[in-house]
Each structure stands twice: as structure tokens, then as C-alpha cells.
Amino acid sequence: MVVLDPVKPGGPYEVMAQQILGRKNFTLRIHDVLFGDVWLCSGQSNMQMTVSQRLIARRHWSSQSVQKLVWVERSSFIPCFHGSNIRSLLLGAELNFKRGDFLQAQQELEDLAKVDLQWSKPTLENLGHGNFTYMSALCWLFGRYLHDTLRYPVGLISSSWAGTPIEAWSSERSLKACGVPRQGFMPSDLETGPSEYSVLWNAMIHPLRNMTLKGVIWYQGEANVNFNRDLYNCTFPALIEDWRQTFHDGSQGQTERFFPFGFVQLSSYLSGATPNDGLPEIRWHQTADFGYVPNLRMPNTFMAVAMDLCDRNSPFGSTHPRDKQTVAYRLHLGARAVAYGAKLTFQGPLPQKIELLGDMGLLNLTYSQPIQVQRHNKIFEISCCSDHQCKWLPAPMDTFSAQTLALNVKSCHDSLVAVRYAWATWPCEYKQCPLYHPTSALPAPPFTAFITNQIPGYHSKVAK
């Protein structure tokens, strides 16, 4: 691998590599080279959904900006992969890996088996090639928002596969660190992609380790709602740490050791008449049980809350909401703040103090940010316990101000142990959750907290 000194964003340039062996002179020229920031986009089907599958896709296709903007990216080194078309990475905008059994590697691969779409400028065909193929709508829109802000090249690598659990994207060492059983089996009604441990890490992530990345965005977790869900609060932070170490070492230190890592907290989907805590629990585990990021276990991370972006009429099923534009916008706010140091609001309000006013029958929540409130009598719940038996009861909103909200807890005549917000598979309709930041329109994330701890965070646990 030949490593170049960092180059200021811009281009296009011509890069020439020359090698002299005896009397022979070998010269390779690469044209139309741009330098800028490369972002890797990974996960399962919601990351894989294409521009053609998102809402109002035609508006973007008809826009002249698709032709004007060159969504290409250049890292500051030339990877020398022999016998692989990954060499053309320097010539285009994104990679999307071909699905096939040949990619399910049992060992860490040194190079990619195949590339579905080489580095390319955006066109109608490669932006909307087909359902669940390429280009990833979320990845593309995230890059587009960044480019509009940065005004220099942004490269997008899409490496995703529908129906895959986090274990398939994790190295053997990171799974071992979390005590994941050697090989579990997903329920047959859930499995749509490879679920064997580490196979996608081996084939679709490890071969990229020599690249210089600015950061990663991730949309995954649905496949773990009923598969190793209780371990996700370890496996996800462990994946982030392992990817960071691997890309830092593989790029000879050019990828930052703690590069920015953004993710989408899972949206809502219809799950039938029977209430199920699986989806709200994994949303919580996505934050390592803090309720927010960045935190002590997940430094330099950012999150886009998506529980209010539900889509009951999606032709691809409610699991696949079509509004990827709002998700991308929320993600790019986090990237601008965490990766680029912008001073802006990139996360919704979360309680910083919880106080029980027993004599008034109220539970008072003080938020860290201003709140915009729309009354909802069932989205807050309290855990009421008597004789070691607990049950969750609705806690209607009582009064509220710019940063405080009081809940009516008079329905609990025994010990009030915990409170939780939006702890449901489908907590609200599209963009109709009751709590948002008033100017950024970012939704308050779901949380659960024991009343004795006062603050949702490190010491909080899911109350059952």
C-alpha cells in the first residue's frame, strides 16, 4: 500500500504511480481524482433501500442538482489491491456489494470478491437501480446534505444486506468479548440474509480496512429484536470499537482512532395485537442503556431518532418506512456536530432531573433543552409496585412549561418505582410524538429510569 500525504479537499486531479524494475518503467495514471471525506454506510434493509423506494423520489430525480453535484470522494492514499476492481475506488462515488454466497466468508478476506457498482457519478440508473439494490437512499441523502454544507467532495461506500443480525457484521473477537454463544440460530420467519457469525465482517468490511474513512453511519437492529436482543447493549458498542481499531490500524493511522460513528435508532412497525417490548428494548440497547449518545461507552457517536417516522402504508411493509430524507437530515446534523465540530442542536430533549412530588400526586421532569409539547395521555408510563408485583400504568400529562413537564401519577396508590417514555413498538403517528425540540424539530428519544436514580443514564435499567 502506498500512502500519500494528506491533500486538501478538491479536484479533479490526475494521480500518477511509477515503478522502475531494472530497465522496465511501469506507469499508471488515474484521472478525475477528487480528494475529500469518505463515509461508509452499512446495516440491513433500511440502509439498503434505494432512492427509488423512498417517498417523493421523483422530486430528487427531476432536480438538476443530481447532475450538478459530483458525489465522489477521495481518501488520502492509494490502496494497492491486486486482481480486484477495488482499484477503481478512486474513480467514483460509491460501492455497493453484490449479494451472493461467495461473499459469506469464513475467514477475514484481504480483498473484495466483487464490487456491484464501481466509483460512479450519480445517474438515474445507479441512484434508483432497483428495490434493495443500489444506491442506498439514506446513504445518498446523508452525503448530499453533507456536501451542501461542506462544499467539497464526499464519497459514499454502501455495504449492507437485508435481514442480517449484528453478529454477521461483527468480528469473532468482538463477539467473544460480549460472551455471545458460539453460534445461534435466528428464527426461520426472521432470517432473510446471512446470519452466520462474522461472515459479512469477513467479506464486506474487513477488506476495506486500508481505506481512510471520515466516519460510518449504521442502520441495523430489526434482525436482533428477537435474536440475542439482551446482548445488543454489548455487541453494538463492541462492533463500533472493533471497527474503529481495525480501520485505524489498516490505514496506518490515517483513519482517526475514534472516528465518528452515527446510527439510526429504530423506527416503528406494526407487530400485531399483542404488545411486545422487543423493539423498545433494542432501541434502548442501541444506546448501551444510556438513552442518549455520545456517552461513556459510546464516545464520539451520534444518533438519529426515527420512532416518529412510521409508515403503515409502505408497500415494502411497515418495517421499511419510506421517509429516508428526514432520517438522513437528522443524521447529518449529528455528523456536523460530532465529526465537524459545528455548534448546533443535533439531539432531542431528554430529562436531566426527575422529581416525585408525592403530596401533589405529580412526577416532575426537568429537561436539558426547551420542549414543544403536544398532549398525549398514554405515552408516559409509571411502574407501580406492591408486594413485589409491579405493573405499568399510564401517566397523563398535567402541566408543562418551556423546559418542565409534570405527570399525573395519582393512579399509583403504592410505590412508584420507575417512569418510561415512548416505550412501545408504535409510540405515535408520523411526526406526531408529543415532545420535540421547538426549533430543530428533533423528537425526544425514548427513555426509562428508576425514580430513585432521578436521571435517565448510566445507572438506569429497564424496569419490568
Summary of the structure (lengths in Angstrom):
residues: 464
radius of gyration: 23.3
end to end distance: 52.9
largest distance: 92.7
contacts: 1595
relative contact order: 0.11
helix: 26%
strand: 24%
